[in-house]
Each structure stands twice: as C-alpha cells, then as structure tokens.
C-alpha cells in the first residue's frame, strides 16, 4: 500500500467524522486502528505529529495575529511547495469567507507540515475540512467547504 500522511489523516477524519465520540480517542487505540487498516508506523507517527501540530497551533495566541486587511505574501519555501493554483485556491477560500486570515495561516502551516512533494487543490480541500472541523463555531464554513469538496465546484466569488 502506497500511502502518505494525508491518506492517514483522511482515514481518521472519515472514520471519526460521523462517530458520536466527542472526546479525543486514546492515542494507542488510534495507532492500533491505523495499523489494522494497513498503514505503516512512519506514516502513522507523522500523522499523529501533524495532529499535535494542529492542536498546538490552535492554542498559540500568536497564531491569531494576521489581520483581515493585510496582504499575504508567500515565502520562497511556500512558493516552491504550493503552485499558483494552490495559492490562488487558499486565497479564494479566504475571500469567499470560508477561511479567516488566522485560519488561512493555519491551513498554510499544516500544508507545509505534510512534507508532500506535490500539494494540489484536492489536498487543500481536505486539510481545510479537517481544520474547520477541529474548530468551534465553524459549522457554516465547514458546510460550505464540504459542498466544495464533494460537489467539486468552486462557486461564485462575491
């Protein structure tokens, strides 16, 4: 099985999205379930580290610094990993009101943490869904993003 960290994360997301389990599952139970699903230790470790990074970043008060009126300039490293379509899509989500400036930064941070060579718009959609799902009071933004993921459309920018 050729998998990557995003495959592991998507498996977890799809498994627990409909579950009525509110508290965070035990890490050992997660590991056992992922191993049982056929994922390798390296990818499991990286996925759990990615989730830890998401949690840490959301708790960090400095992560809410970006202003909604600022202009986002992508770094060279971000340019190298996120092509024009990816950068444009992230900006589209912000301008469409699905992401705030702080969430945009969280999305970019978590995309860069994937360590994937090729990041595409489909991967961005799933990362955004995971981030919105993990945050309180984001039901409307999550529903809009879910429509984009499962309907495949971009929609109109107003």
KOLFISE-433686 format. One line per field, with one value per residue: residue number from 1; residue in one letter; x, y, z of N, C-alpha, C in turn. Coordinates in nm, 4 decimals, decimal comma. Atoms other than C-alpha are relative to their C-alpha. Example, Ala and Ser with C-alpha at 12.3 -4.5 7.8 and 13.67 -1.06 7.14 Angstrom:
BEGIN
n: 1  2;
res: a  s;
neast: 0,0890  -0,0820;
nnorth: -0,1190  -0,1190;
nup: 0,0000  -0,0060;
caeast: 1,2300  1,3670;
canorth: -0,4500  -0,1060;
caup: 0,7800  0,7140;
ceast: 0,0900  -0,0770;
cnorth: 0,1200  0,1090;
cup: 0,0000  0,0730;
This chain:
BEGIN
n: 1  2  3  4  5  6  7  8  9  10  11  12  13  14  15  16  17  18  19  20  21  22  23  24  25  26  27  28  29  30  31  32  33  34  35  36  37  38  39  40  41  42  43  44  45  46  47  48  49  50  51  52  53  54  55  56  57  58  59  60  61  62  63  64  65  66  67  68  69  70  71  72  73  74  75  76  77  78  79  80  81  82  83  84  85  86  87  88  89  90  91  92  93  94  95  96  97  98  99  100  101  102  103  104  105  106  107  108  109  110  111  112  113  114  115  116  117  118  119  120  121  122  123  124  125  126  127  128  129  130  131  132  133  134  135  136  137  138  139  140  141  142  143  144  145  146  147  148  149  150  151  152  153  154  155  156  157  158;
res: x  x  x  x  x  x  x  x  x  x  x  x  x  x  x  x  x  x  x  x  x  x  x  x  x  x  x  x  x  x  x  x  x  x  x  x  x  x  x  x  x  x  x  x  x  x  x  x  x  x  x  x  x  x  x  x  x  x  x  x  x  x  x  x  x  x  x  x  x  x  x  x  x  x  x  x  x  x  x  x  x  x  x  x  x  x  x  x  x  x  x  x  x  x  x  x  x  x  x  x  x  x  x  x  x  x  x  x  x  x  x  x  x  x  x  x  x  x  x  x  x  x  x  x  x  x  x  x  x  x  x  x  x  x  x  x  x  x  x  x  x  x  x  x  x  x  x  x  x  x  x  x  x  x  x  x  x  x;
neast: 0,0846  -0,0750  0,0780  -0,0753  0,0575  0,1353  0,0871  0,0264  0,0858  0,1320  0,0623  0,0456  0,1069  0,1198  0,0424  0,0523  0,0908  0,1373  0,0064  0,0547  -0,0996  -0,0424  -0,1372  -0,1081  -0,0259  -0,1298  -0,1031  -0,0327  0,1125  -0,0134  -0,1132  0,0426  0,0973  -0,0707  -0,0803  0,0972  0,0465  -0,1073  -0,0958  -0,1313  -0,0373  -0,0562  0,1099  0,0824  -0,0718  0,0063  0,1382  0,0247  -0,0758  0,0737  0,1139  -0,0550  -0,0337  0,1263  0,0472  -0,0907  0,0163  0,1286  -0,0102  -0,1005  0,0648  -0,0661  0,0520  0,1152  -0,0523  0,0251  0,1168  0,0811  -0,0288  -0,1371  -0,0266  -0,0810  -0,1113  -0,0503  -0,1456  -0,0600  0,0273  0,1410  0,0099  -0,0561  0,0875  0,1381  -0,0003  0,0906  0,1373  0,0165  -0,0003  0,1229  0,1147  -0,0006  0,0442  0,1414  0,0756  0,0039  0,0839  0,1377  0,0479  -0,0068  -0,1128  -0,0460  -0,1440  -0,0685  0,0184  -0,0834  -0,1367  -0,0009  0,0046  -0,1314  -0,0919  0,0256  -0,0389  -0,1455  -0,0367  0,0254  -0,1257  0,0256  -0,0680  0,0999  0,1249  0,0953  0,1210  0,0789  -0,0588  0,0328  0,1399  0,0101  -0,0649  0,0923  0,1101  -0,0481  -0,0238  0,1292  0,0671  -0,0666  0,0186  0,1383  0,0824  -0,0336  0,0923  0,0384  -0,1170  -0,0228  0,1022  -0,0346  -0,1192  0,0420  0,0620  -0,1067  -0,0736  0,0782  0,0600  -0,1097  0,0072  -0,0660  0,1028  -0,0205  -0,0600  0,0825;
nnorth: -0,1191  -0,1251  -0,1037  -0,1109  -0,0531  -0,0476  0,1174  0,0396  -0,1036  0,0101  0,1202  -0,0358  -0,0988  0,0664  0,0968  -0,0641  -0,1101  0,0403  0,0619  -0,0895  -0,0072  -0,1397  -0,0170  0,0472  0,1423  0,0370  0,0067  0,1410  0,0562  -0,0527  0,0695  0,1379  -0,0031  -0,0345  0,1168  0,0988  -0,0441  0,0223  -0,1098  0,0285  -0,0780  -0,1307  -0,0880  -0,0188  -0,0952  -0,1326  -0,0486  -0,0381  -0,1240  -0,1040  -0,0337  -0,0720  -0,1338  -0,0715  -0,0344  -0,1017  -0,1243  -0,0595  -0,0519  -0,1063  -0,1301  -0,0732  0,0446  -0,0807  -0,1328  -0,0626  -0,0866  0,0277  -0,1020  0,0152  0,0685  0,1187  0,0241  0,1351  0,0111  0,0815  0,1403  0,0225  -0,0019  0,1246  0,1121  -0,0291  -0,0659  -0,1149  0,0463  0,0223  -0,1298  -0,0676  0,0648  -0,0405  -0,1393  0,0034  0,0419  -0,1129  -0,1055  0,0481  -0,0001  0,1335  -0,0073  -0,1296  -0,0154  0,0910  0,1361  0,0110  0,0260  0,1356  0,0892  -0,0021  0,0677  0,1444  0,0502  0,0089  0,1080  0,1288  0,0432  0,0617  -0,0677  -0,0659  -0,0336  -0,0475  -0,0630  0,1019  0,0171  -0,1216  0,0113  0,0903  -0,0636  -0,1044  0,0673  0,0482  -0,1150  -0,0578  0,0960  0,0004  -0,1285  -0,0252  -0,1023  -0,0111  0,0882  -0,0568  0,0065  0,1422  0,0447  -0,0553  0,0701  0,1362  -0,0079  -0,0119  0,1266  0,1098  -0,0380  -0,0282  -0,1327  -0,1107  -0,0941  -0,1385  -0,0895  -0,1217;
nup: 0,0000  0,0057  -0,0642  -0,0552  -0,1228  0,0259  0,0054  -0,1389  -0,0570  0,0619  -0,0567  -0,1345  0,0133  0,0493  -0,1002  -0,1204  0,0310  -0,0275  -0,1322  -0,1008  -0,1060  -0,0104  -0,0482  0,0846  -0,0236  -0,0539  0,1037  0,0268  0,0747  0,1360  0,0632  0,0278  0,1087  0,1243  0,0382  0,0486  0,1317  0,0966  0,0077  -0,0575  -0,1188  0,0351  0,0370  -0,1198  -0,0861  0,0619  -0,0087  -0,1391  -0,0197  0,0717  -0,0857  -0,1153  0,0488  0,0172  -0,1343  -0,0561  0,0762  -0,0350  -0,1369  -0,0008  0,0204  0,1087  0,1292  0,0392  0,0305  0,1296  0,0114  0,1187  0,1016  0,0466  0,1267  -0,0247  0,0916  -0,0211  -0,0067  0,1073  -0,0330  0,0306  0,1467  0,0521  -0,0339  0,0395  0,1306  0,0131  -0,0232  -0,1439  -0,0679  0,0396  -0,0634  -0,1410  -0,0033  0,0355  -0,1177  -0,0927  0,0574  0,0008  -0,1377  -0,0600  -0,0929  -0,0491  0,0218  -0,0935  0,0510  0,1202  -0,0459  -0,0535  0,1162  0,0646  -0,0916  0,0009  0,1316  0,0014  -0,0918  0,0642  0,0605  0,1303  0,1116  0,0834  -0,0671  0,1000  -0,0529  -0,0697  -0,1326  -0,0748  -0,0416  -0,1147  -0,1155  -0,0459  -0,0678  -0,1301  -0,0872  -0,0367  -0,0877  -0,1308  -0,0666  -0,0421  0,0664  0,1418  0,0706  0,1296  0,0883  0,0262  0,0954  0,1314  0,0480  0,0301  0,1330  0,0997  0,0074  0,0546  0,1281  0,0910  0,0610  -0,0685  -0,0413  0,0387  -0,0984  -0,0064;
caeast: 0,0000  0,1437  0,0157  0,1194  0,0411  -0,2650  -0,4077  -0,3766  -0,5326  -0,8178  -0,8833  -0,9021  -1,1195  -1,3636  -1,3727  -1,4410  -1,6484  -1,9706  -1,8811  -2,0619  -1,7439  -1,6758  -1,3555  -1,0245  -0,9669  -0,6772  -0,3546  -0,2779  -0,6255  -0,5757  -0,2400  -0,3878  -0,6774  -0,4452  -0,2127  -0,5164  -0,6194  -0,2816  -0,0925  0,2766  0,4362  0,6206  0,3045  0,1099  0,3772  0,3824  0,0025  -0,0106  0,2629  0,0612  -0,2435  -0,0307  0,0945  -0,2633  -0,3588  -0,0517  -0,1019  -0,4670  -0,3724  -0,0968  -0,2220  0,0320  -0,1421  -0,4352  -0,2146  -0,2966  -0,5335  -0,8184  -0,6986  -0,3424  -0,1928  -0,0490  0,2926  0,4021  0,7598  1,0008  0,9532  0,5754  0,6082  0,8175  0,5589  0,2340  0,1888  -0,0149  -0,3386  -0,2876  -0,2003  -0,4938  -0,7330  -0,6297  -0,6791  -1,0149  -1,1329  -1,0395  -1,2063  -1,5179  -1,5427  -1,4798  -1,1459  -1,0399  -0,6886  -0,5847  -0,7341  -0,5581  -0,2285  -0,3158  -0,4005  -0,0709  0,1200  -0,0471  0,0029  0,3723  0,3836  0,2561  0,6027  0,4411  0,6292  0,3243  0,0389  -0,2730  -0,6104  -0,7830  -0,5409  -0,6008  -0,9752  -0,9282  -0,6871  -0,9315  -1,2153  -1,0092  -0,9129  -1,2663  -1,3999  -1,1488  -1,2547  -1,5610  -1,8391  -1,7320  -2,0356  -2,1367  -1,7851  -1,7468  -2,0745  -1,9676  -1,6301  -1,7920  -2,0014  -1,6840  -1,5151  -1,7998  -1,9503  -1,6145  -1,7195  -1,5554  -1,8665  -1,9015  -1,6876  -1,8993;
canorth: 0,0000  0,3340  0,5875  0,9228  1,1277  1,2849  0,9390  0,8531  1,1847  1,1433  0,7921  0,9236  1,2158  0,9990  0,7411  0,9865  1,2500  1,0536  0,8974  1,0416  1,0201  1,3720  1,3323  1,2708  0,8955  0,7291  0,7554  0,3848  0,2960  0,5238  0,3645  0,0133  0,1056  0,2619  -0,0379  -0,2632  -0,0541  -0,1251  0,1983  0,1865  0,3162  0,6005  0,7463  0,6929  0,8771  1,1644  1,1894  1,1989  1,4651  1,6637  1,6487  1,7535  2,0489  2,1449  2,1389  2,3368  2,5939  2,6456  2,7036  2,9503  3,3075  3,4366  3,2363  3,4799  3,7767  3,8180  4,0981  4,0577  4,3701  4,2516  4,1216  3,7699  3,7337  3,3730  3,2838  3,1176  2,7874  2,8204  2,9119  2,6012  2,3729  2,5460  2,6193  2,9134  2,7092  2,6115  2,9611  3,1010  2,8468  2,9281  3,2975  3,2234  3,0451  3,3458  3,5952  3,3768  3,3956  3,0270  3,0977  3,3847  3,5247  3,3243  3,0053  3,0735  3,0811  2,7593  2,5938  2,7026  2,5865  2,2439  2,2082  2,2772  2,0244  1,7497  1,7276  1,6117  1,6882  1,7746  1,9526  2,0010  2,1703  1,8442  1,8013  2,1611  2,0958  1,8057  1,9958  2,2874  2,0494  1,8962  2,2357  2,3754  2,0580  2,0915  2,4467  2,5540  2,7561  2,6835  2,4840  2,7229  2,7468  2,3701  2,3113  2,5441  2,3714  2,0301  2,1339  2,2310  1,9007  1,6714  1,8703  1,9632  2,3154  2,6421  2,8565  3,2248  3,4793  3,7720;
caup: 0,0000  -0,1035  0,1414  0,2729  0,5794  0,4187  0,3469  0,7170  0,8187  0,5711  0,7020  1,0590  0,9548  0,7610  1,0411  1,3219  1,1406  1,1781  1,5114  1,8069  2,0136  2,1341  2,3393  2,1729  2,1228  2,3024  2,1036  2,1412  2,0183  1,7185  1,6443  1,6675  1,4420  1,1830  1,1883  1,1460  0,8445  0,6848  0,7476  0,8307  1,1515  0,9789  0,8258  1,1498  1,3500  1,1025  1,1014  1,4811  1,4819  1,2251  1,4526  1,7507  1,5462  1,4623  1,8300  1,9358  1,6635  1,7567  2,1203  2,0293  2,0799  1,8256  1,5525  1,5568  1,4654  1,0948  1,0188  0,7739  0,5923  0,5391  0,2167  0,2239  0,0654  0,0228  0,1161  -0,1267  0,0531  0,0225  -0,3478  -0,4021  -0,2406  -0,3366  -0,7055  -0,8339  -0,8345  -0,4708  -0,3565  -0,5511  -0,4031  -0,0460  -0,1188  -0,2848  0,0317  0,2390  0,0044  -0,0104  0,3679  0,4298  0,5998  0,8215  0,7917  1,1000  0,9540  0,6231  0,8098  0,9899  0,6578  0,5031  0,8117  0,8057  0,4296  0,4724  0,7585  0,5272  0,3720  0,0487  -0,2689  -0,4693  -0,2992  -0,5068  -0,4640  -0,3660  -0,0765  0,0283  0,0388  0,2796  0,5030  0,5196  0,6086  0,8895  1,0270  1,0157  1,1777  1,4609  1,5480  1,7450  1,5838  1,2265  1,1192  0,8386  0,6953  0,7277  0,5425  0,2600  0,2356  0,2442  -0,0567  -0,2419  -0,1588  -0,2522  -0,5378  -0,6850  -0,7762  -0,6895  -0,6755  -0,7354  -0,5576  -0,4386;
ceast: 0,0881  -0,0870  0,0913  -0,0736  -0,1439  -0,0980  -0,0388  -0,0965  -0,1419  -0,0749  -0,0553  -0,1201  -0,1303  -0,0544  -0,0694  -0,0982  -0,1443  -0,0163  -0,0522  0,0946  0,0538  0,1437  0,1015  0,0280  0,1416  0,0999  0,0367  -0,1113  0,0038  0,1089  -0,0406  -0,0977  0,0683  0,0869  -0,0901  -0,0538  0,1090  0,1003  0,1286  0,0330  0,0493  -0,1111  -0,0912  0,0650  -0,0090  -0,1405  -0,0324  0,0769  -0,0713  -0,1184  0,0439  0,0332  -0,1241  -0,0510  0,0852  -0,0207  -0,1315  0,0009  0,0941  -0,0664  0,0629  -0,0560  -0,1218  0,0411  -0,0413  -0,1288  -0,0742  0,0275  0,1410  0,0081  0,0947  0,1045  0,0563  0,1525  0,0516  -0,0302  -0,1455  -0,0236  0,0472  -0,0941  -0,1436  0,0022  -0,1049  -0,1454  -0,0275  -0,0059  -0,1288  -0,1225  -0,0101  -0,0515  -0,1490  -0,0846  -0,0098  -0,0944  -0,1475  -0,0587  -0,0021  0,1107  0,0191  0,1496  0,0788  -0,0128  0,0827  0,1428  0,0139  -0,0008  0,1369  0,1027  -0,0177  0,0294  0,1514  0,0476  -0,0248  0,1273  -0,0212  0,0720  -0,0963  -0,1274  -0,0934  -0,1257  -0,0864  0,0533  -0,0315  -0,1432  -0,0130  0,0647  -0,0916  -0,1176  0,0411  0,0182  -0,1321  -0,0756  0,0561  -0,0234  -0,1461  -0,0663  0,0343  -0,0923  -0,0357  0,1156  0,0299  -0,0989  0,0297  0,1196  -0,0344  -0,0673  0,1065  0,0751  -0,0807  -0,0716  0,1061  -0,0010  0,0740  -0,1041  0,0361  0,0605  -0,0811  0,0791;
cnorth: 0,1241  0,1085  0,1120  0,0503  0,0455  -0,1167  -0,0461  0,1000  -0,0082  -0,1217  0,0306  0,0933  -0,0677  -0,1005  0,0674  0,1130  -0,0352  -0,0650  0,1016  0,0107  0,1419  0,0131  -0,0598  -0,1475  -0,0210  -0,0198  -0,1441  -0,0682  0,0475  -0,0747  -0,1420  -0,0045  0,0275  -0,1153  -0,1085  0,0348  -0,0111  0,1127  -0,0377  0,0966  0,1400  0,0994  0,0276  0,1028  0,1418  0,0592  0,0459  0,1275  0,1175  0,0466  0,0749  0,1439  0,0857  0,0478  0,1109  0,1346  0,0702  0,0593  0,1188  0,1352  0,0812  -0,0398  0,0801  0,1426  0,0581  0,0815  -0,0326  0,1000  -0,0112  -0,0704  -0,1146  -0,0124  -0,1379  -0,0004  -0,0838  -0,1478  -0,0344  -0,0006  -0,1319  -0,1181  0,0181  0,0731  0,1111  -0,0400  -0,0176  0,1317  0,0764  -0,0590  0,0379  0,1434  0,0104  -0,0352  0,1117  0,1086  -0,0401  -0,0075  -0,1362  -0,0040  0,1435  0,0091  -0,0951  -0,1447  -0,0230  -0,0342  -0,1405  -0,1022  -0,0064  -0,0733  -0,1511  -0,0607  -0,0191  -0,1151  -0,1380  -0,0607  -0,0746  0,0794  0,0830  0,0207  0,0530  0,0527  -0,1011  -0,0234  0,1205  -0,0085  -0,0870  0,0598  0,1083  -0,0625  -0,0453  0,1149  0,0615  -0,0911  0,0063  0,1275  0,0219  0,1094  0,0217  -0,0844  0,0523  -0,0072  -0,1447  -0,0511  0,0522  -0,0736  -0,1434  -0,0057  0,0075  -0,1318  -0,1054  0,0336  0,0362  0,1369  0,1036  0,0995  0,1404  0,0791  0,1283  0,1122;
cup: 0,0000  0,0597  0,0449  0,1234  -0,0228  -0,0108  0,1401  0,0641  -0,0558  0,0539  0,1391  -0,0060  -0,0411  0,1007  0,1162  -0,0266  0,0365  0,1370  0,1004  0,1197  0,0032  0,0500  -0,0967  0,0290  0,0529  -0,1140  -0,0355  -0,0789  -0,1447  -0,0768  -0,0394  -0,1170  -0,1343  -0,0486  -0,0572  -0,1378  -0,1058  -0,0146  0,0721  0,1132  -0,0330  -0,0323  0,1199  0,0910  -0,0559  0,0086  0,1420  0,0352  -0,0672  0,0840  0,1253  -0,0387  -0,0194  0,1356  0,0615  -0,0673  0,0341  0,1401  0,0105  -0,0258  -0,1137  -0,1365  -0,0442  -0,0355  -0,1347  0,0001  -0,1286  -0,1119  -0,0576  -0,1344  0,0298  -0,1085  0,0340  -0,0030  -0,1172  0,0219  -0,0336  -0,1509  -0,0591  0,0216  -0,0477  -0,1337  -0,0041  0,0242  0,1492  0,0763  -0,0303  0,0688  0,1474  0,0118  -0,0352  0,1223  0,1037  -0,0515  -0,0038  0,1407  0,0666  0,1047  0,0471  -0,0305  0,0910  -0,0465  -0,1259  0,0400  0,0564  -0,1130  -0,0664  0,0868  -0,0064  -0,1365  -0,0074  0,0889  -0,0599  -0,0584  -0,1318  -0,1073  -0,0819  0,0803  -0,1079  0,0690  0,0753  0,1411  0,0880  0,0524  0,1257  0,1249  0,0578  0,0747  0,1400  0,0988  0,0446  0,0963  0,1420  0,0802  0,0379  -0,0848  -0,1471  -0,0868  -0,1392  -0,0995  -0,0371  -0,1044  -0,1407  -0,0603  -0,0379  -0,1367  -0,1092  -0,0182  -0,0745  -0,1294  -0,1015  -0,0628  0,0807  0,0481  -0,0424  0,1136  -0,0039  0,0596;
